[in-house]
Amino acid sequence: MDNRRVILFIVLSIAVVAIWQYLFPPPQIRRLPPVPASPAATSATAEAPGAPAAGTPAAPGGGSGAPASGGNAGTAVNGGGAGSAAAVAAAESGPPIGATAEQQVVLTGVQARAVLTNRGAQLLSLSVDQPGTASVELVRKRAQGPYPFGLVDRRLRPLPVDDVFFAVERGADGRSVTFRYRGPSGSAEKSFRFDERGLLAVEVRAAGSWSLLLGPGIGNPTAAELDNRYGLRGAVVKAGDDVKVLNPKGESDAVAYPGRGLSWVGLEDTYFATIAVPQGGTLARTVLQPVLVEQRPDGPRFAPVPAKDAMSSEQKDLNREFEVALEPAAGDLSLECYLGAKGYERLKALPYGLEETVSLGWLSPVVRPLLAGLHWIYDHIVPNYGWAIILMTVLIKILLLPLTHHSTMSMRKMQVLNPRMQAIRERYRPKLKDKQGRPNLEMQRKMNEEVMALYKAEGVNPAGGCLPLLVQMPILYAFYRLLSTSVELRHAPWIFWVHDLSAQDPHLILPLIMGATQFLQVKLAPQAGDPTQRRLFMLMPLFMLIFFLSAPSGLVLYWLTNNVLTIVQQAVYNRFWKVEGAQ
C-alpha cells in the first residue's frame, strides 16, 4: 500500500506540472479557411491609391507606409494620373464641399475620448479612462496614414479622399460630428456619434469601390509586451455561433469572411478591444490582412506581409499585426463600434455578445463568481485588489474548512496507524520475493489486503490527505484566468513593491516567501509513511516555488495567503493533539 501512496504522490506531482502547463500555454489559435473573393468582386476597378502629404508625417494623409524590403504594399501616387481620374469620374455631381485647413474634433463618450481629423475624416486618438490608472490609448502611433476609419482600395492602399480636408458639422452635445467632402478626389460622407452606452455609431457613404479600415493593431505595446508569449494580440471574429481568435505571428495570407452571418469583427489584446458590429446588412465582407510593423525614428510603418519565399531574414524578425478592411455591400456602411476595455459585465450588458471576447477558459463558472466577489469586496470593504484577494482567500478557506478538517484528521489517523503499518510491512518483507529474487505477487496482494483491512477498521481514507490539493487546483486555475483577463486588475497595486497584481513580482519576494510557507506547511503536517516517502513530500515546496516564480503577483498572493491560513490551522490542530496526548 505504501508503494501505492508513492505512486499517488508522483501522479499528483505530474498532474500539477500538467495543469501548470495548461495554465501557461502558448496562445491557441482557431482559424477559419480563407473565403475567396467572388468573380464580380475581383473585377472591381477602383484601386486608386491616395497621395501622401509631403512634410506631414504625423498626419493621416500619407501612403500606406513604405514597405520593408520585398513587401507588396501599393505605391502611393499624387493627385493626378489614372487613380485621380477614376475618382473624379466616380464623384457625385454637385457643388464642391470641403475645407481649406485641417481641423481636429474631440468627441466624449462613456469613459472614452476620441480625436478625429477632417483630413480624410479619420480617427487620430481614442483614449479610454481606467479607474486608478492613466488613460490608455487604443490607436497605434504611426509615421503616416491611413488611420482608423480611412478609406482604402482592395489592396488596402489609401484612396485620394483620405488626404483631403472634409467640411465639419459638429453636434451641439459634443458627442457627434459629420464630415463631408465632394471634389476632384471623390465624394464621401462620414458620421460619428457616441451613444449613451458608450458605443461609437459610424455611418459612411462614398462613391466608387472602397473599404473602411480598422487598425493596424490596437494600442501602443511596449517591447516587453510584444515579447510576452502569454499576451494576446490579434483579431477576433464571431461568424455564426463561433468566436475565432487569429494570431498574426507567422501569418502572411489575408483571411476573408463574408458579411452574411458575421456578427462582429475587430482587433484585441489581452485587456482591450476595438470591435465593429455591422448594422442593417450593409457589410459585404471583411478582410483580415497581416502586416509587418517596421519601427523607424519617425514612428512605425506598416506593410502587407510578403509571400514566405519572398521574405527576407530581417522581415521574418519583425512584429506583425492585423488590419481589418470592411467592404460595404453597396455604397454605404453602418456600424456600431465598441472601443474600450474588455470588462466582462460591461460587455455582457450590450446586446451583441461581446463578452465572448473575454477568455475565461473552461472554468468560467468558477471564474465569474470569483470576479464578482473581488469586485464586491473592492467596492464595499477595501478599495485595493490585493487586500480583496486576501479576504477572498479567507472566505474560500472557510468554505473549504469541512473538507480540510476531514483531510487533516485522516492524515492524523494515518500517522497514528504508521507503527502498525510498519509492523505489517516488516512481517511480510521476507516473503515479498522468492528464492530467485522475483517478486511474489501473492504475498504482495496479501500484504496490501491486510493494510487495507486496517484502514477500513480504523475508518481511514489513505487518499484523504490529497483531496484539498485536488480541490485547490480548479480555484488556482480560476484565479489565474481572472488575473490574466480581468482588465480591472491590470496595473492594480497592492503594497510596497507590488505595483501590478497581474504581472510577475519583479523582485521575486512574494514567490520566495510563498516557497518558505509551503515548506513550513509540509513540516507541520502529520508525518506518515517511511522516510523515503517523507523526502518525496518535501520536494513539493520546491516544485511549487519553481511554478510560481513567473506567475502573476496576485496568484502568488492567493497561494501565499492560503498557505498561511493552512499553517495557522495546522498549528491549532497540533496544539490540540499535544494537549490531548498529555491527558
matplotlib code that plots the C-alpha trace (Angstrom):
import matplotlib.pyplot as plt

x = [0.0, 2.9, 4.1, 0.7, 1.0, 4.3, 2.8, -0.1, 2.3, 4.1, 0.9, -0.3, 3.1, 2.8, -0.8, 0.4, 3.0, 0.5, -2.1, 0.5, 1.5, -2.2, -2.3, 0.5, 0.2, 1.2, -1.9, -4.1, -5.3, -8.5, -8.6, -11.2, -10.3, -10.0, -13.1, -12.3, -13.5, -16.4, -15.6, -17.6, -15.8, -12.4, -13.2, -13.8, -11.9, -11.5, -7.9, -6.6, -4.2, -4.1, -1.5, 0.8, 1.1, 4.7, 6.2, 3.4, 4.5, 2.1, -0.9, -3.1, -2.7, 0.4, 0.5, 0.0, 3.5, 6.7, 7.0, 10.0, 12.3, 10.4, 7.0, 4.0, 2.3, 0.8, 2.8, 1.2, 0.7, 0.0, -3.3, -3.0, -3.0, -5.4, -6.3, -7.5, -9.2, -11.2, -12.1, -13.2, -15.4, -16.9, -17.6, -21.2, -22.4, -23.0, -21.1, -17.7, -17.8, -14.7, -12.5, -9.2, -7.4, -7.1, -9.3, -9.5, -12.7, -13.0, -15.9, -16.6, -18.2, -18.6, -15.1, -13.7, -12.3, -12.0, -10.0, -10.8, -9.3, -11.1, -8.2, -9.9, -12.3, -10.1, -9.6, -6.3, -6.7, -9.1, -8.2, -10.0, -10.3, -9.2, -10.0, -6.9, -4.5, -3.7, -5.9, -5.0, -4.5, -6.0, -4.9, -1.5, 1.0, 2.3, 4.6, 1.8, -1.7, -4.1, -5.6, -8.7, -11.9, -9.8, -10.9, -8.7, -8.9, -8.9, -5.1, -5.5, -3.9, -5.4, -7.7, -7.2, -10.1, -8.0, -5.8, -8.3, -10.0, -13.6, -16.2, -17.1, -20.5, -20.2, -23.0, -24.2, -23.8, -20.1, -20.7, -21.3, -19.8, -20.4, -17.7, -18.5, -16.4, -17.1, -14.4, -11.7, -10.6, -14.1, -17.1, -17.7, -19.6, -18.8, -20.8, -19.6, -21.7, -21.2, -24.4, -25.4, -24.0, -20.5, -20.8, -19.5, -22.0, -20.3, -22.1, -20.1, -21.3, -18.8, -18.6, -16.8, -15.4, -13.8, -13.4, -13.2, -10.0, -9.6, -6.1, -3.5, -3.2, -4.5, -2.8, 0.9, 2.5, 5.9, 8.8, 8.2, 4.5, 5.3, 7.8, 5.4, 4.5, 1.4, 0.0, -2.9, -2.7, -4.6, -8.0, -11.3, -14.3, -17.7, -19.1, -22.3, -22.1, -18.3, -15.8, -12.5, -9.2, -6.5, -2.8, -0.8, 2.5, 3.7, 0.8, 1.3, -2.0, -5.1, -8.3, -11.7, -15.1, -18.5, -20.7, -23.6, -23.6, -20.8, -21.9, -18.8, -15.1, -12.3, -8.9, -7.9, -5.2, -5.5, -7.4, -8.8, -10.7, -11.9, -15.0, -17.2, -20.7, -22.3, -25.8, -28.6, -26.9, -24.6, -21.4, -20.4, -17.3, -14.3, -10.7, -8.0, -4.6, -1.4, 1.1, 4.7, 5.5, 8.7, 10.0, 11.5, 12.7, 9.6, 7.3, 6.2, 5.3, 3.1, 3.4, 1.5, 3.4, 5.0, 4.9, 7.1, 9.5, 10.0, 10.5, 14.0, 15.5, 15.1, 11.4, 10.9, 12.1, 9.6, 6.5, 3.1, -0.3, -3.7, -5.6, -9.3, -10.9, -14.7, -16.2, -19.8, -22.5, -23.4, -22.2, -22.8, -21.7, -23.3, -21.5, -21.7, -18.2, -17.0, -13.6, -12.6, -11.7, -12.8, -14.8, -16.9, -20.0, -20.0, -19.7, -22.4, -24.8, -24.5, -26.8, -24.1, -22.4, -19.1, -18.4, -17.2, -14.0, -13.1, -11.4, -12.4, -11.4, -13.2, -13.8, -15.7, -18.5, -15.8, -14.1, -17.2, -18.2, -14.6, -14.5, -17.9, -16.7, -13.5, -15.5, -17.9, -15.1, -13.3, -16.5, -17.8, -14.9, -11.4, -10.6, -7.4, -7.5, -4.5, -6.4, -9.5, -7.7, -6.6, -10.2, -11.5, -8.9, -10.0, -13.6, -12.7, -10.7, -13.8, -16.0, -13.5, -13.0, -15.0, -13.0, -9.6, -10.7, -11.6, -8.3, -6.3, -8.0, -7.4, -3.7, -3.5, -5.1, -2.5, 0.2, -1.2, -1.5, 2.0, 3.7, 1.1, 1.6, 5.3, 4.9, 2.8, 5.4, 8.2, 6.3, 5.8, 9.2, 11.0, 8.1, 7.8, 10.4, 11.0, 14.4, 15.3, 14.7, 11.5, 8.5, 6.0, 2.8, 0.6, 2.4, 2.2, -1.5, -2.0, 0.1, -2.0, -5.2, -4.1, -3.2, -6.5, -8.3, -6.5, -7.5, -11.1, -11.3, -9.9, -12.0, -9.1, -9.0, -5.4, -6.1, -7.9, -4.8, -4.7, -8.2, -7.6, -4.8, -7.1, -9.9, -7.5, -6.3, -9.5, -9.6, -5.9, -6.6, -9.7, -7.6, -5.0, -7.7, -9.1, -5.8, -4.8, -8.1, -9.7, -8.9, -9.9, -6.7, -4.5, -1.8, -3.7, -1.2, -1.1, 1.6, 5.2, 7.0, 3.9, 2.6, 0.8, -1.0, -1.4, 2.4, 5.3, 6.9, 9.9, 11.9, 10.6, 9.9, 6.4, 7.4, 10.3, 8.0, 5.4, 8.0, 9.1, 5.5, 4.9, 8.0, 6.7, 3.3, 4.7, 6.9, 3.8, 1.5, 1.2, 4.0, 3.1, 4.9, 8.6, 11.5, 11.6, 8.0, 8.5, 11.5, 9.4, 6.7, 9.4, 10.1, 6.6, 7.6, 10.4, 8.0, 5.6, 8.4, 9.5, 5.9, 5.2, 8.4, 6.9, 3.3, 1.2, 1.8, -2.0, -1.8, 1.2, -0.6, -3.6, -1.5, 0.7, -2.4, -3.8, -0.5, -0.5, -4.1, -3.3, -0.2, -2.4, -5.0, -2.3, -0.7, -4.1, -4.6, -1.0, -1.6, -4.9, -3.3, -0.5, -2.9, -4.9, -1.8, -0.8, -4.1]
y = [0.0, 2.4, 1.9, 2.9, 6.1, 6.8, 6.3, 8.5, 11.3, 11.0, 11.1, 14.2, 15.9, 15.1, 16.4, 19.7, 20.0, 19.3, 21.7, 24.4, 23.8, 24.2, 27.5, 29.0, 27.7, 29.5, 31.2, 28.7, 29.9, 28.8, 29.5, 29.7, 28.9, 32.0, 32.8, 33.5, 36.7, 36.4, 36.9, 40.1, 41.5, 40.5, 42.5, 45.7, 48.6, 51.2, 50.6, 54.2, 54.9, 58.2, 60.8, 61.4, 64.9, 66.0, 67.2, 65.9, 62.5, 62.6, 63.4, 60.6, 61.8, 59.7, 56.4, 53.0, 53.0, 52.4, 48.6, 46.8, 45.3, 42.8, 44.0, 44.1, 47.3, 49.6, 52.6, 55.9, 58.4, 62.1, 63.7, 63.3, 60.2, 57.3, 57.0, 60.6, 60.3, 57.3, 59.2, 62.2, 60.0, 58.4, 61.6, 62.6, 65.6, 68.8, 71.8, 71.2, 70.5, 70.7, 72.8, 74.8, 73.7, 70.8, 70.7, 68.3, 67.3, 65.9, 63.6, 62.5, 59.2, 56.9, 56.5, 57.4, 60.5, 60.4, 62.8, 62.9, 64.9, 66.4, 65.2, 62.1, 62.1, 59.6, 58.7, 60.0, 59.1, 57.1, 57.2, 55.1, 56.1, 53.3, 53.8, 54.1, 54.2, 56.5, 56.5, 54.0, 55.0, 52.5, 54.0, 52.8, 55.6, 55.7, 57.7, 58.2, 57.2, 55.8, 55.9, 54.0, 54.8, 55.8, 54.5, 52.0, 50.0, 46.3, 46.2, 48.2, 51.3, 54.6, 56.4, 60.0, 61.1, 60.2, 63.2, 66.0, 68.3, 67.5, 70.1, 69.6, 69.8, 69.4, 68.2, 70.5, 67.9, 67.3, 63.6, 63.6, 65.0, 64.7, 65.1, 65.8, 66.1, 66.4, 67.4, 66.2, 63.3, 61.8, 62.1, 60.9, 61.5, 60.1, 60.5, 59.6, 59.6, 58.3, 56.9, 56.6, 53.0, 54.2, 52.7, 54.7, 54.7, 55.1, 55.9, 56.0, 56.8, 57.2, 57.0, 54.2, 51.0, 51.2, 49.6, 51.1, 50.5, 49.4, 49.2, 48.0, 46.5, 48.1, 50.4, 51.0, 48.0, 48.1, 45.9, 43.7, 43.4, 42.4, 39.8, 38.3, 34.8, 34.7, 38.1, 38.1, 40.3, 39.6, 39.7, 38.3, 37.3, 36.0, 34.1, 32.2, 30.8, 30.5, 33.1, 32.8, 34.3, 34.8, 35.5, 37.4, 35.7, 33.6, 34.6, 36.0, 35.5, 37.6, 35.9, 37.0, 36.4, 37.1, 39.7, 37.3, 35.5, 37.8, 39.1, 41.3, 41.6, 43.5, 43.7, 42.9, 42.4, 40.8, 43.7, 46.0, 45.6, 47.6, 45.8, 46.7, 45.4, 45.7, 47.0, 46.5, 44.1, 46.8, 44.7, 42.6, 41.1, 41.8, 41.1, 40.5, 41.4, 40.6, 43.5, 43.9, 46.5, 48.3, 50.6, 53.8, 57.0, 58.9, 56.1, 52.6, 51.9, 49.1, 46.9, 43.8, 40.6, 39.4, 35.8, 33.4, 32.7, 36.4, 37.4, 38.5, 37.4, 40.9, 40.8, 37.5, 39.1, 42.0, 42.0, 41.5, 42.9, 42.6, 45.4, 45.0, 46.2, 46.4, 46.3, 47.6, 45.8, 48.9, 52.5, 52.9, 51.2, 51.3, 50.1, 50.2, 50.1, 49.2, 50.7, 50.1, 47.8, 44.2, 44.5, 41.3, 42.9, 46.0, 43.9, 41.5, 44.4, 45.1, 43.2, 41.7, 39.0, 40.9, 39.4, 36.4, 38.3, 37.8, 34.4, 32.9, 29.4, 26.1, 27.0, 30.2, 29.1, 29.4, 32.5, 34.6, 34.3, 35.0, 38.1, 39.3, 38.6, 40.6, 43.5, 43.5, 43.5, 46.2, 48.4, 47.8, 46.9, 47.8, 49.6, 47.6, 44.4, 42.9, 43.0, 41.9, 38.8, 38.1, 38.5, 36.3, 33.6, 33.7, 33.2, 30.3, 28.8, 29.0, 27.4, 24.5, 24.1, 20.9, 19.3, 20.4, 19.2, 15.8, 15.6, 16.7, 14.2, 11.4, 12.3, 12.3, 8.8, 7.7, 9.0, 7.0, 3.9, 4.2, 1.9, -0.9, -0.5, -0.7, -3.9, -5.5, -4.5, -6.0, -9.2, -9.6, -8.2, -11.6, -13.1, -10.4, -12.2, -15.8, -17.6, -16.4, -12.8, -12.5, -10.6, -12.7, -11.2, -13.3, -12.1, -8.5, -8.9, -10.3, -7.6, -4.9, -6.6, -6.6, -2.9, -2.0, -4.0, -2.0, 1.3, 0.1, -1.0, 2.4, 4.4, 5.9, 7.1, 6.8, 9.3, 11.8, 14.0, 14.7, 16.0, 19.6, 19.9, 18.5, 20.9, 23.9, 23.2, 24.5, 27.5, 28.2, 28.0, 30.2, 32.8, 32.7, 33.2, 36.1, 37.8, 37.3, 38.5, 40.9, 44.5, 45.7, 44.0, 45.3, 47.5, 47.1, 47.7, 46.1, 47.4, 48.4, 46.9, 45.1, 47.6, 45.3, 42.2, 40.9, 40.8, 38.8, 40.1, 41.9, 41.2, 37.6, 38.4, 37.0, 33.7, 33.2, 33.8, 31.5, 28.8, 29.2, 28.9, 25.8, 24.2, 25.1, 23.7, 20.3, 20.2, 20.9, 18.4, 14.9, 12.7, 9.2, 6.6, 5.7, 8.2, 7.9, 9.0, 11.9, 13.1, 12.9, 15.1, 17.6, 18.2, 19.6, 23.1, 23.2, 22.3, 25.0, 27.6, 26.9, 27.1, 30.4, 32.3, 33.6, 33.7, 36.9, 38.5, 38.2, 34.5, 34.1, 36.3, 34.0, 30.8, 32.5, 33.5, 30.0, 28.6, 31.0, 30.0, 26.3, 26.8, 28.5, 25.8, 23.1, 24.8, 24.8, 21.1, 20.2, 22.1, 20.3, 16.9, 17.8, 18.6, 15.5, 13.3, 14.8, 13.9]
z = [0.0, 0.7, -2.9, -4.0, -2.0, -3.6, -7.0, -6.0, -5.0, -8.2, -10.2, -8.3, -9.0, -12.7, -12.6, -11.0, -13.8, -16.5, -15.0, -14.8, -18.5, -19.2, -17.2, -19.2, -22.8, -25.9, -27.3, -29.1, -32.5, -34.1, -37.8, -40.5, -44.1, -46.3, -48.2, -51.9, -53.4, -55.9, -59.6, -59.6, -56.7, -58.2, -61.3, -59.3, -60.9, -58.2, -57.0, -56.9, -54.1, -52.2, -52.3, -49.3, -48.0, -48.1, -44.9, -42.6, -41.3, -38.3, -40.4, -41.8, -45.4, -46.1, -48.0, -46.6, -45.2, -47.1, -47.3, -46.0, -48.5, -50.6, -49.4, -51.7, -50.5, -53.1, -54.3, -53.4, -56.3, -56.4, -57.2, -61.0, -63.1, -63.6, -59.9, -59.6, -63.0, -61.7, -58.5, -60.5, -62.7, -59.7, -57.8, -57.3, -59.2, -57.3, -55.9, -54.2, -50.4, -48.3, -46.0, -46.5, -43.4, -41.1, -38.0, -35.1, -33.4, -29.9, -29.0, -25.4, -24.7, -21.7, -20.3, -23.7, -25.6, -29.4, -31.5, -35.2, -38.0, -41.0, -43.2, -44.6, -41.6, -39.7, -36.0, -34.6, -31.0, -28.8, -25.1, -22.6, -18.9, -16.5, -12.8, -10.7, -13.6, -16.5, -19.6, -22.3, -25.9, -28.4, -31.7, -32.8, -33.4, -37.0, -39.2, -41.8, -42.6, -43.2, -39.8, -38.5, -40.5, -43.5, -46.9, -48.8, -52.0, -52.4, -52.0, -48.8, -50.2, -49.1, -51.5, -52.5, -50.4, -47.3, -48.0, -48.4, -45.9, -45.2, -44.2, -40.5, -38.9, -35.1, -32.9, -30.2, -27.5, -28.1, -28.9, -32.6, -35.8, -39.6, -42.2, -45.9, -49.0, -52.7, -55.2, -57.5, -55.2, -54.9, -52.7, -49.2, -46.0, -42.6, -39.4, -35.8, -32.7, -29.2, -27.7, -24.1, -23.9, -24.9, -28.5, -31.4, -34.2, -37.6, -40.9, -44.1, -47.6, -50.5, -54.3, -56.1, -54.6, -51.2, -47.8, -44.3, -42.3, -38.7, -37.1, -37.7, -34.2, -31.0, -28.6, -28.3, -26.7, -25.1, -26.2, -23.2, -24.0, -27.6, -26.4, -23.9, -25.2, -23.0, -24.1, -26.5, -29.6, -32.8, -34.5, -33.2, -35.4, -34.5, -37.5, -36.8, -33.3, -33.2, -31.9, -33.8, -32.5, -35.0, -34.1, -36.7, -35.8, -38.7, -40.9, -44.4, -46.2, -45.8, -44.5, -45.7, -44.2, -45.9, -44.3, -44.2, -40.8, -39.4, -36.0, -35.3, -36.1, -34.6, -33.0, -29.5, -26.9, -23.5, -21.9, -24.7, -28.0, -31.0, -32.3, -35.3, -35.3, -38.8, -39.0, -41.5, -43.8, -45.1, -44.9, -47.9, -46.5, -44.2, -44.8, -42.1, -43.5, -41.6, -41.8, -40.8, -38.2, -39.1, -36.3, -37.6, -35.8, -37.0, -35.9, -37.0, -40.6, -41.8, -44.9, -46.0, -45.3, -48.5, -49.6, -47.4, -50.3, -50.9, -47.3, -46.1, -42.8, -41.4, -42.3, -40.6, -37.3, -37.5, -35.3, -37.1, -36.6, -38.3, -40.0, -40.8, -44.0, -44.1, -47.6, -48.0, -49.8, -51.7, -51.4, -47.6, -44.4, -41.0, -37.9, -34.1, -32.7, -29.2, -28.5, -24.9, -22.1, -22.1, -18.8, -18.7, -17.0, -19.2, -22.4, -21.2, -20.8, -24.5, -26.9, -29.2, -27.1, -26.9, -23.5, -25.6, -26.3, -22.6, -22.5, -19.1, -20.0, -19.4, -15.7, -16.4, -13.9, -11.2, -12.6, -12.8, -9.1, -8.0, -10.2, -8.8, -5.3, -5.8, -7.3, -4.3, -1.7, -3.7, -3.9, -0.3, 2.0, 0.9, -2.4, -3.0, -5.1, -3.2, 0.1, -1.8, -2.9, 0.7, 2.0, -0.8, 0.1, 3.7, 2.6, 0.3, 3.2, 5.5, 2.8, 2.4, 6.1, 6.4, 3.7, 5.1, 8.6, 7.3, 5.4, 8.4, 10.7, 8.0, 7.9, 11.7, 11.8, 9.2, 11.5, 14.5, 12.4, 10.9, 13.5, 12.9, 9.1, 9.5, 11.5, 8.8, 6.2, 8.3, 8.7, 5.0, 3.9, 3.8, 1.8, -0.9, -3.1, -3.9, -3.7, -7.2, -6.3, -8.3, -6.8, -5.0, -6.3, -4.0, -0.8, -2.0, -2.6, 0.9, 2.5, 0.7, 1.7, 5.3, 5.2, 3.6, 6.2, 8.9, 7.1, 6.9, 10.5, 11.7, 9.2, 7.4, 3.8, 2.5, -0.2, 2.1, 2.5, -1.2, -1.6, -0.6, -3.2, -5.9, -4.9, -4.9, -8.4, -10.1, -7.9, -8.7, -12.4, -12.0, -10.2, -13.0, -15.7, -13.6, -13.2, -16.8, -18.4, -15.9, -17.0, -13.5, -12.1, -14.9, -13.2, -9.9, -7.0, -3.6, -1.2, -1.3, -4.3, -5.8, -8.3, -10.7, -9.4, -13.0, -13.6, -12.2, -8.9, -10.3, -7.1, -6.6, -3.0, -2.9, -4.6, -2.1, 0.9, -0.6, -1.0, 2.6, 3.8, 1.6, 3.2, 6.7, 5.9, 4.9, 8.0, 10.3, 8.6, 10.2, 9.0, 7.8, 5.7, 5.6, 5.3, 1.5, 1.2, 3.6, 1.5, -1.6, 0.0, 1.0, -2.7, -3.2, -1.9, -4.5, -7.3, -6.2, -5.9, -9.5, -10.8, -9.0, -9.9, -13.1, -12.0, -11.6, -8.2, -7.4, -8.0, -5.7, -3.1, -3.2, -2.7, 0.0, 1.9, 1.6, 3.0, 5.9, 6.8, 6.5, 8.8, 11.4, 11.1, 11.4, 14.4, 16.2, 15.4, 16.7, 19.9, 20.4, 19.8, 22.2, 25.0, 24.2, 24.3, 27.7, 29.2]

ax = plt.figure().add_subplot(projection="3d")
ax.plot(x, y, z, "-o")
ax.set_aspect("equal")
plt.show()
